[in-house]
Amino acid sequence: MNRDKAISLISKLKALSTNNSSPEEAALAASRIQHLVDLYKIAQVEFTIEGEDPIESYDCYCENGVNLTKWKILLCNIIAQHNGCRIVWRGGIKLGNFIEPALVSIIGTESNVKTARYIFGYLSREIERLSAKALENRNRAWGVKGGKSWSNSFKVGAVDMICYRLNRQREDIKAESSTAMVLFVSESYAVEEWLRKNMNVRKAKTTATARNMAGYKEGVRAGGDLDLGIERTELGEGPKLLPNR
């Protein structure tokens, strides 16, 4: 596939991802767009279509309580970034018996946000499932109960590995297309501008947390084996659709 055909395909996929009632098909189309943009270093302005959805803020997920879950924030953030989006969040409020849960939102175009939410939902469910299974095996082998710290560290390890794999894939694609003399303009720049103009966002402070290294290492291994649905088949083809489990 040459560059002109890639631009033509991107325009068709953009329309499919924007005007589609199926979130799975929209997510696949948007994921293929990102792959082609990275592979051919195509500028955003070269495939913008009439009626493209504007940048808005969309709710992603609510916590069960007032506190934010660190591994979910990390996962949501990396998935959002790799789909041309950004995330913002606010802590929950508790006043007597009234509780307003913590909320995480994704900023971006509707098609990109749909993709990010779909991938986040799939990966978060998989991490929860793998963590529960690994903890059960660990407790049975050691003859112990509990293991909340071990489980949380497992999830952080899995997310860290997912982050590493996604970043490595992006760098591999850029290296393959390093000779392409084409301007690359990221959608994330437009999102950053929207945030600056429309929201009073403060950067979150990073805090160190205790980590169970045994659980973390198990999580890293699990994150390395987890199907991200981004394996490329051959040059010019998009990523495979994430399995619907």
C-alpha positions in Angstrom: 0.0 0.0 0.0 1.4 3.4 -1.0 0.9 6.7 0.9 -2.0 8.0 -1.3 -4.0 4.8 -0.8 -3.3 4.9 2.9 -4.8 8.5 3.1 -7.8 7.4 1.1 -8.3 4.4 3.4 -8.0 6.6 6.5 -10.7 8.9 5.3 -13.1 6.0 4.8 -12.2 4.5 8.2 -12.7 7.9 9.8 -16.2 8.1 8.5 -16.8 4.5 9.6 -15.5 5.1 13.2 -17.6 8.3 13.5 -20.9 7.1 12.1 -21.2 3.5 13.5 -23.7 2.1 16.0 -21.4 -0.8 16.8 -18.7 0.2 19.4 -16.6 -2.8 18.3 -16.6 -1.9 14.7 -16.0 1.8 15.5 -13.1 0.8 17.8 -11.5 -1.4 15.1 -11.8 1.4 12.5 -10.3 4.0 14.8 -7.5 1.6 15.8 -6.6 1.0 12.1 -6.5 4.8 11.6 -4.0 5.2 14.3 -1.9 2.4 12.9 -1.8 3.9 9.4 -1.0 7.4 10.7 1.9 6.0 12.7 3.2 3.8 9.9 3.1 6.4 7.1 3.6 9.5 9.2 0.5 11.1 7.7 -0.6 14.5 9.0 -4.0 14.9 10.6 -4.9 17.7 8.2 -4.5 15.3 5.3 -7.4 13.1 6.2 -9.8 15.4 8.0 -13.3 14.9 6.7 -16.4 17.1 6.7 -18.5 16.7 9.8 -15.8 15.2 11.9 -16.7 15.0 15.5 -15.5 17.8 17.8 -13.4 17.4 20.9 -15.5 17.0 24.0 -15.3 15.5 27.6 -16.8 12.1 28.0 -17.2 10.1 31.3 -15.1 6.9 31.3 -15.8 5.2 34.6 -16.8 5.8 38.2 -15.1 4.3 41.2 -17.1 2.4 43.8 -16.1 4.9 46.4 -14.5 8.3 46.9 -10.9 7.2 46.2 -9.2 6.6 42.9 -7.7 3.2 42.0 -4.1 3.8 41.0 -3.7 0.9 38.5 -7.0 1.9 36.7 -5.8 5.5 36.4 -2.5 4.4 35.0 -4.2 2.1 32.5 -6.8 4.6 31.4 -4.1 7.2 30.9 -1.9 5.2 28.7 -4.8 3.9 26.6 -6.1 7.4 26.2 -2.8 8.8 25.1 -2.3 6.1 22.5 -5.7 7.0 21.0 -5.1 10.8 20.8 -7.0 11.6 24.0 -6.3 12.8 27.6 -7.9 12.0 30.9 -9.0 14.2 33.8 -10.3 13.0 37.1 -11.8 14.3 40.4 -11.9 12.6 43.8 -15.2 11.6 45.3 -17.1 13.4 48.1 -18.6 11.8 51.3 -20.9 13.9 53.4 -22.6 11.7 56.0 -24.5 9.0 54.2 -24.2 10.8 50.9 -21.4 9.6 48.6 -20.4 11.1 45.2 -18.0 8.6 43.7 -14.7 9.6 42.1 -15.0 10.1 38.3 -12.5 9.7 35.5 -13.3 11.4 32.1 -11.6 11.1 28.7 -11.1 14.2 26.5 -11.0 13.7 22.8 -13.1 13.2 19.7 -16.1 10.9 20.0 -14.6 8.2 17.8 -11.2 8.3 19.6 -12.9 8.2 23.0 -15.1 5.2 21.9 -11.9 3.3 21.0 -10.2 4.2 24.3 -13.2 3.3 26.4 -13.6 0.0 24.6 -10.0 -1.0 25.0 -9.8 0.2 28.6 -12.9 -1.9 29.5 -11.5 -5.0 27.9 -8.0 -4.7 29.5 -9.3 -3.7 33.0 -11.6 -6.8 33.0 -8.7 -9.0 31.9 -6.4 -7.7 34.5 -9.0 -8.2 37.2 -9.6 -11.8 36.0 -5.9 -12.7 35.8 -5.2 -11.1 39.2 -8.0 -13.1 40.9 -6.8 -16.3 39.3 -3.1 -15.7 40.2 -4.0 -14.8 43.8 -6.1 -17.9 44.2 -3.2 -20.1 42.9 -0.7 -18.2 45.1 -2.9 -18.7 48.3 -3.5 -22.4 47.5 0.3 -23.0 47.0 1.3 -21.1 50.1 -1.6 -22.2 52.3 -2.5 -18.6 53.1 -5.5 -16.2 52.8 -6.0 -12.6 51.8 -3.3 -10.9 49.7 -4.7 -7.5 48.9 -1.3 -5.9 48.6 -0.1 -8.7 46.4 -3.1 -8.4 44.2 -2.8 -4.6 43.8 0.9 -4.9 43.0 0.0 -7.6 40.4 -2.3 -5.1 38.7 0.2 -2.3 38.7 2.9 -4.7 37.2 0.5 -5.7 34.5 -0.3 -2.1 33.6 3.4 -1.2 33.6 4.1 -4.0 31.1 1.1 -2.9 28.9 2.5 0.6 28.9 6.0 -0.7 27.9 4.5 -2.8 25.0 2.4 0.0 23.6 5.3 2.5 23.7 7.6 -0.1 22.1 5.1 -0.7 19.3 4.8 3.0 18.6 8.6 3.3 18.4 8.9 0.3 16.1 6.4 1.7 13.7 8.1 5.1 13.7 11.4 3.4 13.0 10.0 1.5 10.1 8.7 4.7 8.5 11.6 7.0 9.4 12.4 7.7 5.7 9.0 9.0 4.9 9.2 12.7 4.3 5.8 13.5 5.6 4.7 15.8 8.4 3.2 14.0 11.4 0.7 16.0 13.4 -0.8 14.3 16.5 -4.4 14.7 17.4 -3.3 15.0 21.0 -2.1 18.5 20.3 -5.7 19.6 19.6 -6.8 17.9 22.7 -4.2 19.7 24.8 -5.4 23.0 23.3 -9.0 22.2 24.2 -8.0 21.4 27.7 -6.1 24.6 28.1 -9.0 26.7 26.8 -12.0 24.9 28.4 -10.9 23.3 31.7 -9.0 24.5 34.8 -6.9 21.4 35.2 -4.1 20.9 37.7 -1.4 18.3 37.3 -1.7 15.5 39.8 1.1 15.0 42.4 2.9 11.6 42.1 3.0 9.6 45.3 5.1 6.5 46.0 3.2 3.5 47.2 4.4 0.3 48.9 4.8 -2.6 46.4 4.8 -6.4 46.9 7.6 -7.3 44.5 6.4 -10.9 44.2 3.0 -9.8 43.1 4.4 -7.1 40.9 6.7 -9.5 39.0 3.7 -11.9 38.4 1.7 -9.0 37.0 4.5 -8.0 34.7 4.6 -11.5 33.3 0.9 -11.5 32.9 1.0 -8.1 31.1 3.5 -9.5 28.7 1.3 -12.4 27.8 -2.0 -10.4 27.6 -3.5 -10.1 24.1 -3.6 -6.3 23.4 -5.2 -6.8 20.0 -2.5 -4.7 18.3 -0.5 -7.3 16.5 0.2 -6.3 12.9 -0.3 -8.8 10.1 1.6 -7.3 7.2 2.7 -3.8 6.1 -0.3 -1.5 5.6 -2.8 -3.6 7.5 -4.4 -2.4 10.7 -4.4 -4.1 14.1 -6.6 -7.0 14.8 -9.9 -6.5 16.7 -9.7 -7.0 20.4 -11.5 -10.2 21.4 -14.9 -9.7 23.0 -14.5 -11.8 26.2 
